[in-house]
């Protein structure tokens, strides 16, 4: 019985460690030349990217907390900056394998533990269609589509307290004329809401506006 109790204690501690909250200790700055060497080692086997990238981080001296974040986030991003915000915190990450936008904003330590604000599982661009401002812009610009806004600077993520102890995080979406490199025609502000226990409650489109027409 004593051995069984000891086993349960050890197993419980291990489980707690694997689900430890994301914090500043997980922030990592890659050494010079790391990304080039990593791509040379990992890109040849794309089916193993999510395993190869954490392995290369570990070999380059990344802390256990930094590697743990990368593995929990799917193996394709590392934590660049972190800010405590309450029950749910904000993490700025980098995915070096994305073709266009490498910077990410993750909302962490809630439920779900890591929420990428650009993950279509949570943010569906189709939800913008229900906003009258977006619908009006689509009539004038049929190819209008949302693309991630600023995901690098800290001020680009607004934090707001909610009634009852919940949290709201607001990020921007660039409304472009059909492609990532196309002209920006407007912007949208999107809110991610969490309750007091840190559980994700859903998304609201707060604002859609067109950019002013350029003056002659």
N, C-alpha and C positions, 0 to 999 in steps of 0.2 A: 504494500500500500504506500509505503514511504517512497519507493522508487517511482510509482505511478504519479504521486503528487509532485515529485521533483520534475518528472517529465512534463507535466502539465504547466508547471511554472516556467520552465525553459521555453516550451513551445509558445506560451503566451507572450513572453518577453520578445522572442524572435518575431512574432507576428506584429507586436507593437512597434518594433524597430523598423520593419519593412513598410509600415504605414505612418511613419513619423511625419509630422507636419513639415511642409516646405518652409525653409527659412533662409536668412542671409548666408548661412554657412554653405549653401548649395550654389552660390554665385561663383562663376568661373570665367576667367579671362584666358583664352587660348594663347599659348606662347607663340612667338613669331615663327612662321613657317608651318604651323600645325595644320591649318586647313588644306594647304597644298599637298602636304604629305598624306593627310587623311584621305583626300580624294584619290590620290594615286594608289593607296592601299585598298580602299573600299569600293570605288566606283566600278571596278571590273566585275564585281559580284553583287549586282543590285538586289538579289534575293536575300543577301545577308547584311544589308545596310544597317538595320536596326540592332544587329549584334556587333558589327564591326565598329561602328561609331563609338559606343561606350567603351569597347576594348581599347581603341586608340586614345580616348580620353584618359583612361586609367593609366596607360603606358606613358602618357605625357605628364603625369603627375596630378591629375584632377583629384580633388578630395572625394572620399566615399560619399559624402552628401551630394556633391555635384553629379557623380555617376548615378547615384540612386534616383535623382530627379530625372535625368535623361532616360533611364530605363522605365520609370513609371510613366513618363510622357510619351512612350512609344519608341524610344531609341533614336530619334532623329532631330532632337533639339537640345540645346544647353541653356542654362539660366544665366542671363547677362546682368539683371538687376532685380531687386526685390524691395517691396514696401509693405510693411504691416498696415492693415486697414481695419482691423477688427476681427470678427469671426471669419470672414473671407478676406484674403490678401491678394495683392497684385504682383504678378511675375512678368518681367519682360524677358523674352527668350529669343533665340536665333535658331532657325532651321537652315543649315547651309546647303540643303539639297533642293530647295524650292527654286523655281526658275525665275520668278519675278520678285515677290515680296519675301525677304528672308526674316524680317522681324515679326515677332508674334507678341500678343498680349494674352496671358493665361490668368484666369481667376482661380486661385488655389486655396486649398485647405477647407473647402466646403463640401457640398454634396451636389455634383460629382467632385472628386478631389482635385482634378485639373480640368478646367474648361477653357478651351481655345475659343476666343470670341469670333473667330472666322470659320470655325468648324460648322459645315452645313447641317450637322446633326442638331445644332442649337440655333444657328442663325440661317434661316432659309430666305434667300433674296426675294422669293415670292411674297413674303409678308409685307414687303414695301408696296406691293400692288394695291393694298387696301387703303393706303394713305392717299387722300385726294390730291395733295401736292405732287406726289410721285406720278399718279395717273395722268395729271395734266402735263407734266413734263414728257411722259411717254408718248402722249398724243403729238407733241411737237417734235420729239426725237425718238422714233420707233426703236432704235438700237440701244437706247439708254440701259445701262446695267450698273449695279453697285460693285465696287472694288474696295479692298481694305484701305482705310485712311492712314493717318500717322500711327504707327505701332512702335515707334522708337522713343519718342520723348515722353517723359513722365507726365507732363502737363496735359498730354492728349487723352489721358484717362481721368475723367471726373468722378469723384466719389460723393455720394449723397446719402445721408441717413434717412431711413424710412420710419414711418409710424409703426410702433410695436417692436422696435429694435432691429428691423431689417436693414439691408444695405442695397444700394443701387450704384452701378458702375456704368458710365456713359462713354461710348466711343464713337468715332466718326466713320462714315462711309463716303468715299468719293463716288459721285455719280458721273460715269464717263460715257462717251459716245461710242460704246460697243466693244472696246478693247482696253487692255491695261495701259497701252501707250497712247490711247486716244485722248482727245481734249476732255478736261473736267468741265461738265456742264452744271453741276450743282453738288450739294452735300446733304447727307442725312445724319441725324443723331439718334443712336440706338441705345436703349437702356437694358441692362441685364440685372434682374431683380432677384434677391435672396431673402429668405425669411430670417428671423432671429436665430434660428438653429443652424443657419448656413446652407439651407437647402435651396437649390435653384428653383425659382417660381415661374420664370418665363421672361420674354422679351417684349419691349414696347418701342415702337417707332415714335420718337418724341417730336421730331421736326424734319421737314424736307424743304429745301429752298434751292432755287436756281441761282447760279452765279450771274452777277450783273453783266449785261452785254458790253463788250469793249467799246470805248468811246472812239469816234473817228479822230 
